[in-house]
Amino acid sequence: MNIKCSICGKEDSLFRANHRDLGAIKLCAGCWSKEHSKEKLLPLEDKGSCCR
Ligand SMILES: [Zn+2]
């Protein structure tokens, strides 16, 4: 299965991200830091979903 960066389409080692505009996506390292520096990435909430 080919997973590609949601922004540039590159197949690379991808990071899960919670993007302000795009939702839950995968990003390559380059796009991750680019989006992160634009403050487009929200913290991932990965640990269970107790009590919500
Ligand atoms: Zn990318």
mmCIF file of the protein (N, C-alpha, C, O) and its ligand, coordinates in Angstrom:
data_MODEL
# 
_entry.id   MODEL 
# 
loop_
_entity.id 
_entity.type 
_entity.pdbx_number_of_molecules 
1 polymer     1 
2 non-polymer 1 
# 
_entity_poly.entity_id                      1 
_entity_poly.type                           'polypeptide(L)' 
_entity_poly.nstd_linkage                   no 
_entity_poly.nstd_monomer                   no 
_entity_poly.pdbx_seq_one_letter_code       MNIKCSICGKEDSLFRANHRDLGAIKLCAGCWSKEHSKEKLLPLEDKGSCCR 
_entity_poly.pdbx_seq_one_letter_code_can   MNIKCSICGKEDSLFRANHRDLGAIKLCAGCWSKEHSKEKLLPLEDKGSCCR 
_entity_poly.pdbx_strand_id                 A 
# 
loop_
_entity_poly_seq.entity_id 
_entity_poly_seq.num 
_entity_poly_seq.mon_id 
_entity_poly_seq.hetero 
1 1  MET n 
1 2  ASN n 
1 3  ILE n 
1 4  LYS n 
1 5  CYS n 
1 6  SER n 
1 7  ILE n 
1 8  CYS n 
1 9  GLY n 
1 10 LYS n 
1 11 GLU n 
1 12 ASP n 
1 13 SER n 
1 14 LEU n 
1 15 PHE n 
1 16 ARG n 
1 17 ALA n 
1 18 ASN n 
1 19 HIS n 
1 20 ARG n 
1 21 ASP n 
1 22 LEU n 
1 23 GLY n 
1 24 ALA n 
1 25 ILE n 
1 26 LYS n 
1 27 LEU n 
1 28 CYS n 
1 29 ALA n 
1 30 GLY n 
1 31 CYS n 
1 32 TRP n 
1 33 SER n 
1 34 LYS n 
1 35 GLU n 
1 36 HIS n 
1 37 SER n 
1 38 LYS n 
1 39 GLU n 
1 40 LYS n 
1 41 LEU n 
1 42 LEU n 
1 43 PRO n 
1 44 LEU n 
1 45 GLU n 
1 46 ASP n 
1 47 LYS n 
1 48 GLY n 
1 49 SER n 
1 50 CYS n 
1 51 CYS n 
1 52 ARG n 
# 
loop_
_struct_asym.id 
_struct_asym.entity_id 
A 1 
B 2 
# 
loop_
_chem_comp.id 
_chem_comp.type 
_chem_comp.mon_nstd_flag 
ALA 'L-peptide linking' y 
ARG 'L-peptide linking' y 
ASN 'L-peptide linking' y 
ASP 'L-peptide linking' y 
CYS 'L-peptide linking' y 
GLU 'L-peptide linking' y 
GLY 'peptide linking'   y 
HIS 'L-peptide linking' y 
ILE 'L-peptide linking' y 
LEU 'L-peptide linking' y 
LYS 'L-peptide linking' y 
MET 'L-peptide linking' y 
PHE 'L-peptide linking' y 
PRO 'L-peptide linking' y 
SER 'L-peptide linking' y 
TRP 'L-peptide linking' y 
ZN  non-polymer         . 
# 
_pdbx_entity_nonpoly.entity_id   2 
_pdbx_entity_nonpoly.name        ? 
_pdbx_entity_nonpoly.comp_id     ZN 
# 
_pdbx_nonpoly_scheme.asym_id         B 
_pdbx_nonpoly_scheme.entity_id       2 
_pdbx_nonpoly_scheme.mon_id          ZN 
_pdbx_nonpoly_scheme.ndb_seq_num     1 
_pdbx_nonpoly_scheme.pdb_seq_num     101 
_pdbx_nonpoly_scheme.auth_seq_num    101 
_pdbx_nonpoly_scheme.pdb_mon_id      ZN 
_pdbx_nonpoly_scheme.auth_mon_id     ZN 
_pdbx_nonpoly_scheme.pdb_strand_id   A 
_pdbx_nonpoly_scheme.pdb_ins_code    . 
# 
loop_
_atom_site.group_PDB 
_atom_site.id 
_atom_site.type_symbol 
_atom_site.label_atom_id 
_atom_site.label_alt_id 
_atom_site.label_comp_id 
_atom_site.label_asym_id 
_atom_site.label_entity_id 
_atom_site.label_seq_id 
_atom_site.pdbx_PDB_ins_code 
_atom_site.Cartn_x 
_atom_site.Cartn_y 
_atom_site.Cartn_z 
_atom_site.occupancy 
_atom_site.B_iso_or_equiv 
_atom_site.pdbx_formal_charge 
_atom_site.auth_seq_id 
_atom_site.auth_comp_id 
_atom_site.auth_asym_id 
_atom_site.auth_atom_id 
_atom_site.pdbx_PDB_model_num 
ATOM   1   N  N  . MET A 1 1  ? 0.840   -1.201 0.000  1.00 0.00 ? 1   MET A N  1 
ATOM   2   C  CA . MET A 1 1  ? 0.000   0.000  0.000  1.00 0.00 ? 1   MET A CA 1 
ATOM   3   C  C  . MET A 1 1  ? 0.868   1.242  0.000  1.00 0.00 ? 1   MET A C  1 
ATOM   4   O  O  . MET A 1 1  ? 1.847   1.348  0.739  1.00 0.00 ? 1   MET A O  1 
ATOM   5   N  N  . ASN A 1 2  ? 0.487   2.159  -0.836 1.00 0.00 ? 2   ASN A N  1 
ATOM   6   C  CA . ASN A 1 2  ? 1.271   3.379  -0.962 1.00 0.00 ? 2   ASN A CA 1 
ATOM   7   C  C  . ASN A 1 2  ? 0.622   4.510  -0.185 1.00 0.00 ? 2   ASN A C  1 
ATOM   8   O  O  . ASN A 1 2  ? -0.501  4.935  -0.456 1.00 0.00 ? 2   ASN A O  1 
ATOM   9   N  N  . ILE A 1 3  ? 1.368   4.965  0.771  1.00 0.00 ? 3   ILE A N  1 
ATOM   10  C  CA . ILE A 1 3  ? 0.861   6.117  1.511  1.00 0.00 ? 3   ILE A CA 1 
ATOM   11  C  C  . ILE A 1 3  ? 1.660   7.324  1.069  1.00 0.00 ? 3   ILE A C  1 
ATOM   12  O  O  . ILE A 1 3  ? 2.891   7.305  1.064  1.00 0.00 ? 3   ILE A O  1 
ATOM   13  N  N  . LYS A 1 4  ? 0.960   8.355  0.706  1.00 0.00 ? 4   LYS A N  1 
ATOM   14  C  CA . LYS A 1 4  ? 1.642   9.543  0.221  1.00 0.00 ? 4   LYS A CA 1 
ATOM   15  C  C  . LYS A 1 4  ? 1.339   10.728 1.110  1.00 0.00 ? 4   LYS A C  1 
ATOM   16  O  O  . LYS A 1 4  ? 0.318   10.795 1.795  1.00 0.00 ? 4   LYS A O  1 
ATOM   17  N  N  . CYS A 1 5  ? 2.267   11.650 1.068  1.00 0.00 ? 5   CYS A N  1 
ATOM   18  C  CA . CYS A 1 5  ? 2.064   12.903 1.777  1.00 0.00 ? 5   CYS A CA 1 
ATOM   19  C  C  . CYS A 1 5  ? 0.800   13.587 1.257  1.00 0.00 ? 5   CYS A C  1 
ATOM   20  O  O  . CYS A 1 5  ? 0.609   13.707 0.047  1.00 0.00 ? 5   CYS A O  1 
ATOM   21  N  N  . SER A 1 6  ? -0.037  14.022 2.143  1.00 0.00 ? 6   SER A N  1 
ATOM   22  C  CA . SER A 1 6  ? -1.307  14.624 1.732  1.00 0.00 ? 6   SER A CA 1 
ATOM   23  C  C  . SER A 1 6  ? -1.130  15.979 1.067  1.00 0.00 ? 6   SER A C  1 
ATOM   24  O  O  . SER A 1 6  ? -2.050  16.477 0.419  1.00 0.00 ? 6   SER A O  1 
ATOM   25  N  N  . ILE A 1 7  ? 0.021   16.567 1.216  1.00 0.00 ? 7   ILE A N  1 
ATOM   26  C  CA . ILE A 1 7  ? 0.225   17.895 0.638  1.00 0.00 ? 7   ILE A CA 1 
ATOM   27  C  C  . ILE A 1 7  ? 1.029   17.837 -0.652 1.00 0.00 ? 7   ILE A C  1 
ATOM   28  O  O  . ILE A 1 7  ? 0.603   18.401 -1.659 1.00 0.00 ? 7   ILE A O  1 
ATOM   29  N  N  . CYS A 1 8  ? 2.169   17.177 -0.650 1.00 0.00 ? 8   CYS A N  1 
ATOM   30  C  CA . CYS A 1 8  ? 2.992   17.190 -1.862 1.00 0.00 ? 8   CYS A CA 1 
ATOM   31  C  C  . CYS A 1 8  ? 2.926   15.876 -2.623 1.00 0.00 ? 8   CYS A C  1 
ATOM   32  O  O  . CYS A 1 8  ? 3.415   15.801 -3.751 1.00 0.00 ? 8   CYS A O  1 
ATOM   33  N  N  . GLY A 1 9  ? 2.330   14.826 -2.034 1.00 0.00 ? 9   GLY A N  1 
ATOM   34  C  CA . GLY A 1 9  ? 2.186   13.562 -2.724 1.00 0.00 ? 9   GLY A CA 1 
ATOM   35  C  C  . GLY A 1 9  ? 3.430   12.699 -2.739 1.00 0.00 ? 9   GLY A C  1 
ATOM   36  O  O  . GLY A 1 9  ? 3.454   11.665 -3.406 1.00 0.00 ? 9   GLY A O  1 
ATOM   37  N  N  . LYS A 1 10 ? 4.448   13.096 -2.028 1.00 0.00 ? 10  LYS A N  1 
ATOM   38  C  CA . LYS A 1 10 ? 5.671   12.335 -1.982 1.00 0.00 ? 10  LYS A CA 1 
ATOM   39  C  C  . LYS A 1 10 ? 5.493   11.079 -1.139 1.00 0.00 ? 10  LYS A C  1 
ATOM   40  O  O  . LYS A 1 10 ? 4.862   11.115 -0.083 1.00 0.00 ? 10  LYS A O  1 
ATOM   41  N  N  . GLU A 1 11 ? 6.057   9.963  -1.613 1.00 0.00 ? 11  GLU A N  1 
ATOM   42  C  CA . GLU A 1 11 ? 6.060   8.753  -0.806 1.00 0.00 ? 11  GLU A CA 1 
ATOM   43  C  C  . GLU A 1 11 ? 7.331   8.739  0.009  1.00 0.00 ? 11  GLU A C  1 
ATOM   44  O  O  . GLU A 1 11 ? 8.430   8.603  -0.528 1.00 0.00 ? 11  GLU A O  1 
ATOM   45  N  N  . ASP A 1 12 ? 7.175   8.877  1.272  1.00 0.00 ? 12  ASP A N  1 
ATOM   46  C  CA . ASP A 1 12 ? 8.335   9.045  2.136  1.00 0.00 ? 12  ASP A CA 1 
ATOM   47  C  C  . ASP A 1 12 ? 7.929   8.493  3.492  1.00 0.00 ? 12  ASP A C  1 
ATOM   48  O  O  . ASP A 1 12 ? 6.837   7.945  3.643  1.00 0.00 ? 12  ASP A O  1 
ATOM   49  N  N  . SER A 1 13 ? 8.785   8.634  4.455  1.00 0.00 ? 13  SER A N  1 
ATOM   50  C  CA . SER A 1 13 ? 8.320   8.289  5.787  1.00 0.00 ? 13  SER A CA 1 
ATOM   51  C  C  . SER A 1 13 ? 7.413   9.420  6.252  1.00 0.00 ? 13  SER A C  1 
ATOM   52  O  O  . SER A 1 13 ? 7.813   10.583 6.309  1.00 0.00 ? 13  SER A O  1 
ATOM   53  N  N  . LEU A 1 14 ? 6.212   9.053  6.575  1.00 0.00 ? 14  LEU A N  1 
ATOM   54  C  CA . LEU A 1 14 ? 5.198   10.069 6.825  1.00 0.00 ? 14  LEU A CA 1 
ATOM   55  C  C  . LEU A 1 14 ? 4.838   10.135 8.298  1.00 0.00 ? 14  LEU A C  1 
ATOM   56  O  O  . LEU A 1 14 ? 4.944   9.164  9.048  1.00 0.00 ? 14  LEU A O  1 
ATOM   57  N  N  . PHE A 1 15 ? 4.412   11.318 8.666  1.00 0.00 ? 15  PHE A N  1 
ATOM   58  C  CA . PHE A 1 15 ? 3.996   11.543 10.033 1.00 0.00 ? 15  PHE A CA 1 
ATOM   59  C  C  . PHE A 1 15 ? 2.501   11.816 10.067 1.00 0.00 ? 15  PHE A C  1 
ATOM   60  O  O  . PHE A 1 15 ? 1.966   12.524 9.214  1.00 0.00 ? 15  PHE A O  1 
ATOM   61  N  N  . ARG A 1 16 ? 1.855   11.262 11.036 1.00 0.00 ? 16  ARG A N  1 
ATOM   62  C  CA . ARG A 1 16 ? 0.446   11.597 11.197 1.00 0.00 ? 16  ARG A CA 1 
ATOM   63  C  C  . ARG A 1 16 ? 0.336   13.008 11.741 1.00 0.00 ? 16  ARG A C  1 
ATOM   64  O  O  . ARG A 1 16 ? 1.115   13.428 12.597 1.00 0.00 ? 16  ARG A O  1 
ATOM   65  N  N  . ALA A 1 17 ? -0.643  13.726 11.231 1.00 0.00 ? 17  ALA A N  1 
ATOM   66  C  CA . ALA A 1 17 ? -0.827  15.082 11.705 1.00 0.00 ? 17  ALA A CA 1 
ATOM   67  C  C  . ALA A 1 17 ? -2.301  15.416 11.728 1.00 0.00 ? 17  ALA A C  1 
ATOM   68  O  O  . ALA A 1 17 ? -3.108  14.853 10.988 1.00 0.00 ? 17  ALA A O  1 
ATOM   69  N  N  . ASN A 1 18 ? -2.617  16.331 12.583 1.00 0.00 ? 18  ASN A N  1 
ATOM   70  C  CA . ASN A 1 18 ? -3.986  16.813 12.667 1.00 0.00 ? 18  ASN A CA 1 
ATOM   71  C  C  . ASN A 1 18 ? -3.961  18.248 12.152 1.00 0.00 ? 18  ASN A C  1 
ATOM   72  O  O  . ASN A 1 18 ? -3.579  19.176 12.865 1.00 0.00 ? 18  ASN A O  1 
ATOM   73  N  N  . HIS A 1 19 ? -4.376  18.407 10.906 1.00 0.00 ? 19  HIS A N  1 
ATOM   74  C  CA . HIS A 1 19 ? -4.213  19.690 10.232 1.00 0.00 ? 19  HIS A CA 1 
ATOM   75  C  C  . HIS A 1 19 ? -5.450  20.552 10.417 1.00 0.00 ? 19  HIS A C  1 
ATOM   76  O  O  . HIS A 1 19 ? -6.583  20.077 10.336 1.00 0.00 ? 19  HIS A O  1 
ATOM   77  N  N  . ARG A 1 20 ? -5.208  21.812 10.662 1.00 0.00 ? 20  ARG A N  1 
ATOM   78  C  CA . ARG A 1 20 ? -6.292  22.745 10.923 1.00 0.00 ? 20  ARG A CA 1 
ATOM   79  C  C  . ARG A 1 20 ? -7.302  22.798 9.766  1.00 0.00 ? 20  ARG A C  1 
ATOM   80  O  O  . ARG A 1 20 ? -8.505  22.896 10.005 1.00 0.00 ? 20  ARG A O  1 
ATOM   81  N  N  . ASP A 1 21 ? -6.828  22.735 8.537  1.00 0.00 ? 21  ASP A N  1 
ATOM   82  C  CA . ASP A 1 21 ? -7.724  22.824 7.380  1.00 0.00 ? 21  ASP A CA 1 
ATOM   83  C  C  . ASP A 1 21 ? -8.084  21.466 6.801  1.00 0.00 ? 21  ASP A C  1 
ATOM   84  O  O  . ASP A 1 21 ? -9.190  21.272 6.296  1.00 0.00 ? 21  ASP A O  1 
ATOM   85  N  N  . LEU A 1 22 ? -7.147  20.524 6.873  1.00 0.00 ? 22  LEU A N  1 
ATOM   86  C  CA . LEU A 1 22 ? -7.304  19.268 6.145  1.00 0.00 ? 22  LEU A CA 1 
ATOM   87  C  C  . LEU A 1 22 ? -7.700  18.095 7.018  1.00 0.00 ? 22  LEU A C  1 
ATOM   88  O  O  . LEU A 1 22 ? -8.014  17.020 6.506  1.00 0.00 ? 22  LEU A O  1 
ATOM   89  N  N  . GLY A 1 23 ? -7.691  18.281 8.318  1.00 0.00 ? 23  GLY A N  1 
ATOM   90  C  CA . GLY A 1 23 ? -8.064  17.188 9.203  1.00 0.00 ? 23  GLY A CA 1 
ATOM   91  C  C  . GLY A 1 23 ? -6.906  16.234 9.439  1.00 0.00 ? 23  GLY A C  1 
ATOM   92  O  O  . GLY A 1 23 ? -5.740  16.624 9.371  1.00 0.00 ? 23  GLY A O  1 
ATOM   93  N  N  . ALA A 1 24 ? -7.240  14.979 9.716  1.00 0.00 ? 24  ALA A N  1 
ATOM   94  C  CA . ALA A 1 24 ? -6.210  13.983 10.018 1.00 0.00 ? 24  ALA A CA 1 
ATOM   95  C  C  . ALA A 1 24 ? -5.561  13.529 8.719  1.00 0.00 ? 24  ALA A C  1 
ATOM   96  O  O  . ALA A 1 24 ? -6.207  12.895 7.884  1.00 0.00 ? 24  ALA A O  1 
ATOM   97  N  N  . ILE A 1 25 ? -4.295  13.850 8.550  1.00 0.00 ? 25  ILE A N  1 
ATOM   98  C  CA . ILE A 1 25 ? -3.571  13.541 7.319  1.00 0.00 ? 25  ILE A CA 1 
ATOM   99  C  C  . ILE A 1 25 ? -2.197  12.992 7.660  1.00 0.00 ? 25  ILE A C  1 
ATOM   100 O  O  . ILE A 1 25 ? -1.780  12.966 8.818  1.00 0.00 ? 25  ILE A O  1 
ATOM   101 N  N  . LYS A 1 26 ? -1.503  12.550 6.607  1.00 0.00 ? 26  LYS A N  1 
ATOM   102 C  CA . LYS A 1 26 ? -0.101  12.147 6.769  1.00 0.00 ? 26  LYS A CA 1 
ATOM   103 C  C  . LYS A 1 26 ? 0.765   13.127 6.014  1.00 0.00 ? 26  LYS A C  1 
ATOM   104 O  O  . LYS A 1 26 ? 0.439   13.545 4.903  1.00 0.00 ? 26  LYS A O  1 
ATOM   105 N  N  . LEU A 1 27 ? 1.854   13.479 6.624  1.00 0.00 ? 27  LEU A N  1 
ATOM   106 C  CA . LEU A 1 27 ? 2.753   14.460 6.023  1.00 0.00 ? 27  LEU A CA 1 
ATOM   107 C  C  . LEU A 1 27 ? 4.172   13.942 5.998  1.00 0.00 ? 27  LEU A C  1 
ATOM   108 O  O  . LEU A 1 27 ? 4.602   13.237 6.911  1.00 0.00 ? 27  LEU A O  1 
ATOM   109 N  N  . CYS A 1 28 ? 4.906   14.295 4.941  1.00 0.00 ? 28  CYS A N  1 
ATOM   110 C  CA . CYS A 1 28 ? 6.334   14.020 4.946  1.00 0.00 ? 28  CYS A CA 1 
ATOM   111 C  C  . CYS A 1 28 ? 7.021   15.019 5.877  1.00 0.00 ? 28  CYS A C  1 
ATOM   112 O  O  . CYS A 1 28 ? 6.420   15.997 6.322  1.00 0.00 ? 28  CYS A O  1 
ATOM   113 N  N  . ALA A 1 29 ? 8.272   14.751 6.154  1.00 0.00 ? 29  ALA A N  1 
ATOM   114 C  CA . ALA A 1 29 ? 8.974   15.598 7.119  1.00 0.00 ? 29  ALA A CA 1 
ATOM   115 C  C  . ALA A 1 29 ? 9.020   17.049 6.667  1.00 0.00 ? 29  ALA A C  1 
ATOM   116 O  O  . ALA A 1 29 ? 8.864   17.964 7.476  1.00 0.00 ? 29  ALA A O  1 
ATOM   117 N  N  . GLY A 1 30 ? 9.237   17.258 5.364  1.00 0.00 ? 30  GLY A N  1 
ATOM   118 C  CA . GLY A 1 30 ? 9.322   18.617 4.852  1.00 0.00 ? 30  GLY A CA 1 
ATOM   119 C  C  . GLY A 1 30 ? 8.027   19.381 5.040  1.00 0.00 ? 30  GLY A C  1 
ATOM   120 O  O  . GLY A 1 30 ? 8.021   20.502 5.549  1.00 0.00 ? 30  GLY A O  1 
ATOM   121 N  N  . CYS A 1 31 ? 6.928   18.765 4.625  1.00 0.00 ? 31  CYS A N  1 
ATOM   122 C  CA . CYS A 1 31 ? 5.634   19.436 4.765  1.00 0.00 ? 31  CYS A CA 1 
ATOM   123 C  C  . CYS A 1 31 ? 5.243   19.577 6.226  1.00 0.00 ? 31  CYS A C  1 
ATOM   124 O  O  . CYS A 1 31 ? 4.612   20.556 6.624  1.00 0.00 ? 31  CYS A O  1 
ATOM   125 N  N  . TRP A 1 32 ? 5.626   18.590 7.015  1.00 0.00 ? 32  TRP A N  1 
ATOM   126 C  CA . TRP A 1 32 ? 5.285   18.666 8.430  1.00 0.00 ? 32  TRP A CA 1 
ATOM   127 C  C  . TRP A 1 32 ? 5.879   19.921 9.052  1.00 0.00 ? 32  TRP A C  1 
ATOM   128 O  O  . TRP A 1 32 ? 5.197   20.677 9.744  1.00 0.00 ? 32  TRP A O  1 
ATOM   129 N  N  . SER A 1 33 ? 7.175   20.128 8.788  1.00 0.00 ? 33  SER A N  1 
ATOM   130 C  CA . SER A 1 33 ? 7.783   21.287 9.445  1.00 0.00 ? 33  SER A CA 1 
ATOM   131 C  C  . SER A 1 33 ? 7.296   22.589 8.824  1.00 0.00 ? 33  SER A C  1 
ATOM   132 O  O  . SER A 1 33 ? 7.210   23.615 9.499  1.00 0.00 ? 33  SER A O  1 
ATOM   133 N  N  . LYS A 1 34 ? 6.978   22.543 7.533  1.00 0.00 ? 34  LYS A N  1 
ATOM   134 C  CA . LYS A 1 34 ? 6.424   23.740 6.897  1.00 0.00 ? 34  LYS A CA 1 
ATOM   135 C  C  . LYS A 1 34 ? 5.081   24.117 7.510  1.00 0.00 ? 34  LYS A C  1 
ATOM   136 O  O  . LYS A 1 34 ? 4.853   25.262 7.902  1.00 0.00 ? 34  LYS A O  1 
ATOM   137 N  N  . GLU A 1 35 ? 4.200   23.124 7.580  1.00 0.00 ? 35  GLU A N  1 
ATOM   138 C  CA . GLU A 1 35 ? 2.872   23.384 8.144  1.00 0.00 ? 35  GLU A CA 1 
ATOM   139 C  C  . GLU A 1 35 ? 2.966   23.720 9.625  1.00 0.00 ? 35  GLU A C  1 
ATOM   140 O  O  . GLU A 1 35 ? 2.218   24.544 10.152 1.00 0.00 ? 35  GLU A O  1 
ATOM   141 N  N  . HIS A 1 36 ? 3.911   23.054 10.276 1.00 0.00 ? 36  HIS A N  1 
ATOM   142 C  CA . HIS A 1 36 ? 4.054   23.307 11.703 1.00 0.00 ? 36  HIS A CA 1 
ATOM   143 C  C  . HIS A 1 36 ? 4.496   24.737 11.949 1.00 0.00 ? 36  HIS A C  1 
ATOM   144 O  O  . HIS A 1 36 ? 4.046   25.376 12.899 1.00 0.00 ? 36  HIS A O  1 
ATOM   145 N  N  . SER A 1 37 ? 5.379   25.242 11.093 1.00 0.00 ? 37  SER A N  1 
ATOM   146 C  CA . SER A 1 37 ? 5.861   26.604 11.293 1.00 0.00 ? 37  SER A CA 1 
ATOM   147 C  C  . SER A 1 37 ? 4.772   27.624 10.957 1.00 0.00 ? 37  SER A C  1 
ATOM   148 O  O  . SER A 1 37 ? 4.823   28.766 11.412 1.00 0.00 ? 37  SER A O  1 
ATOM   149 N  N  . LYS A 1 38 ? 3.791   27.208 10.162 1.00 0.00 ? 38  LYS A N  1 
ATOM   150 C  CA . LYS A 1 38 ? 2.660   28.088 9.897  1.00 0.00 ? 38  LYS A CA 1 
ATOM   151 C  C  . LYS A 1 38 ? 1.551   27.912 10.940 1.00 0.00 ? 38  LYS A C  1 
ATOM   152 O  O  . LYS A 1 38 ? 0.475   28.499 10.832 1.00 0.00 ? 38  LYS A O  1 
ATOM   153 N  N  . GLU A 1 39 ? 1.842   27.100 11.936 1.00 0.00 ? 39  GLU A N  1 
ATOM   154 C  CA . GLU A 1 39 ? 0.893   26.811 13.011 1.00 0.00 ? 39  GLU A CA 1 
ATOM   155 C  C  . GLU A 1 39 ? -0.409  26.234 12.478 1.00 0.00 ? 39  GLU A C  1 
ATOM   156 O  O  . GLU A 1 39 ? -1.497  26.566 12.950 1.00 0.00 ? 39  GLU A O  1 
ATOM   157 N  N  . LYS A 1 40 ? -0.274  25.369 11.490 1.00 0.00 ? 40  LYS A N  1 
ATOM   158 C  CA . LYS A 1 40 ? -1.447  24.708 10.916 1.00 0.00 ? 40  LYS A CA 1 
ATOM   159 C  C  . LYS A 1 40 ? -1.728  23.368 11.569 1.00 0.00 ? 40  LYS A C  1 
ATOM   160 O  O  . LYS A 1 40 ? -2.776  22.765 11.336 1.00 0.00 ? 40  LYS A O  1 
ATOM   161 N  N  . LEU A 1 41 ? -0.798  22.903 12.384 1.00 0.00 ? 41  LEU A N  1 
ATOM   162 C  CA . LEU A 1 41 ? -0.955  21.569 12.951 1.00 0.00 ? 41  LEU A CA 1 
ATOM   163 C  C  . LEU A 1 41 ? -1.454  21.646 14.387 1.00 0.00 ? 41  LEU A C  1 
ATOM   164 O  O  . LEU A 1 41 ? -0.939  22.394 15.217 1.00 0.00 ? 41  LEU A O  1 
ATOM   165 N  N  . LEU A 1 42 ? -2.463  20.849 14.636 1.00 0.00 ? 42  LEU A N  1 
ATOM   166 C  CA . LEU A 1 42 ? -3.003  20.773 15.980 1.00 0.00 ? 42  LEU A CA 1 
ATOM   167 C  C  . LEU A 1 42 ? -2.404  19.561 16.665 1.00 0.00 ? 42  LEU A C  1 
ATOM   168 O  O  . LEU A 1 42 ? -1.978  18.615 16.003 1.00 0.00 ? 42  LEU A O  1 
ATOM   169 N  N  . PRO A 1 43 ? -2.369  19.586 17.978 1.00 0.00 ? 43  PRO A N  1 
ATOM   170 C  CA . PRO A 1 43 ? -1.832  18.426 18.687 1.00 0.00 ? 43  PRO A CA 1 
ATOM   171 C  C  . PRO A 1 43 ? -2.675  17.181 18.413 1.00 0.00 ? 43  PRO A C  1 
ATOM   172 O  O  . PRO A 1 43 ? -3.903  17.254 18.351 1.00 0.00 ? 43  PRO A O  1 
ATOM   173 N  N  . LEU A 1 44 ? -2.017  16.061 18.253 1.00 0.00 ? 44  LEU A N  1 
ATOM   174 C  CA . LEU A 1 44 ? -2.724  14.799 18.073 1.00 0.00 ? 44  LEU A CA 1 
ATOM   175 C  C  . LEU A 1 44 ? -3.251  14.341 19.419 1.00 0.00 ? 44  LEU A C  1 
ATOM   176 O  O  . LEU A 1 44 ? -2.560  14.392 20.436 1.00 0.00 ? 44  LEU A O  1 
ATOM   177 N  N  . GLU A 1 45 ? -4.482  13.899 19.392 1.00 0.00 ? 45  GLU A N  1 
ATOM   178 C  CA . GLU A 1 45 ? -5.007  13.327 20.620 1.00 0.00 ? 45  GLU A CA 1 
ATOM   179 C  C  . GLU A 1 45 ? -5.141  11.838 20.412 1.00 0.00 ? 45  GLU A C  1 
ATOM   180 O  O  . GLU A 1 45 ? -6.133  11.346 19.874 1.00 0.00 ? 45  GLU A O  1 
ATOM   181 N  N  . ASP A 1 46 ? -4.125  11.144 20.848 1.00 0.00 ? 46  ASP A N  1 
ATOM   182 C  CA . ASP A 1 46 ? -4.005  9.741  20.502 1.00 0.00 ? 46  ASP A CA 1 
ATOM   183 C  C  . ASP A 1 46 ? -4.379  8.817  21.644 1.00 0.00 ? 46  ASP A C  1 
ATOM   184 O  O  . ASP A 1 46 ? -4.672  7.641  21.430 1.00 0.00 ? 46  ASP A O  1 
ATOM   185 N  N  . LYS A 1 47 ? -4.369  9.337  22.826 1.00 0.00 ? 47  LYS A N  1 
ATOM   186 C  CA . LYS A 1 47 ? -4.496  8.469  23.987 1.00 0.00 ? 47  LYS A CA 1 
ATOM   187 C  C  . LYS A 1 47 ? -5.937  8.276  24.387 1.00 0.00 ? 47  LYS A C  1 
ATOM   188 O  O  . LYS A 1 47 ? -6.514  9.114  25.080 1.00 0.00 ? 47  LYS A O  1 
ATOM   189 N  N  . GLY A 1 48 ? -6.512  7.191  23.960 1.00 0.00 ? 48  GLY A N  1 
ATOM   190 C  CA . GLY A 1 48 ? -7.861  6.847  24.408 1.00 0.00 ? 48  GLY A CA 1 
ATOM   191 C  C  . GLY A 1 48 ? -8.819  8.022  24.293 1.00 0.00 ? 48  GLY A C  1 
ATOM   192 O  O  . GLY A 1 48 ? -8.395  9.139  23.998 1.00 0.00 ? 48  GLY A O  1 
ATOM   193 N  N  . SER A 1 49 ? -10.064 7.792  24.513 1.00 0.00 ? 49  SER A N  1 
ATOM   194 C  CA . SER A 1 49 ? -10.988 8.903  24.465 1.00 0.00 ? 49  SER A CA 1 
ATOM   195 C  C  . SER A 1 49 ? -11.925 8.786  25.639 1.00 0.00 ? 49  SER A C  1 
ATOM   196 O  O  . SER A 1 49 ? -13.146 8.896  25.520 1.00 0.00 ? 49  SER A O  1 
ATOM   197 N  N  . CYS A 1 50 ? -11.317 8.563  26.755 1.00 0.00 ? 50  CYS A N  1 
ATOM   198 C  CA . CYS A 1 50 ? -12.090 8.396  27.978 1.00 0.00 ? 50  CYS A CA 1 
ATOM   199 C  C  . CYS A 1 50 ? -12.856 9.663  28.305 1.00 0.00 ? 50  CYS A C  1 
ATOM   200 O  O  . CYS A 1 50 ? -12.342 10.774 28.167 1.00 0.00 ? 50  CYS A O  1 
ATOM   201 N  N  . CYS A 1 51 ? -14.029 9.487  28.717 1.00 0.00 ? 51  CYS A N  1 
ATOM   202 C  CA . CYS A 1 51 ? -14.764 10.559 29.396 1.00 0.00 ? 51  CYS A CA 1 
ATOM   203 C  C  . CYS A 1 51 ? -15.098 11.764 28.526 1.00 0.00 ? 51  CYS A C  1 
ATOM   204 O  O  . CYS A 1 51 ? -15.104 12.893 29.017 1.00 0.00 ? 51  CYS A O  1 
ATOM   205 N  N  . ARG A 1 52 ? -15.373 11.547 27.261 1.00 0.00 ? 52  ARG A N  1 
ATOM   206 C  CA . ARG A 1 52 ? -15.774 12.709 26.478 1.00 0.00 ? 52  ARG A CA 1 
ATOM   207 C  C  . ARG A 1 52 ? -17.136 12.475 25.879 1.00 0.00 ? 52  ARG A C  1 
ATOM   208 O  O  . ARG A 1 52 ? -17.660 13.341 25.178 1.00 0.00 ? 52  ARG A O  1 
HETATM 209 ZN ZN . ZN  B 2 .  ? 5.014   16.491 1.666  1.00 0.00 2 101 ZN  A ZN 1 
# 
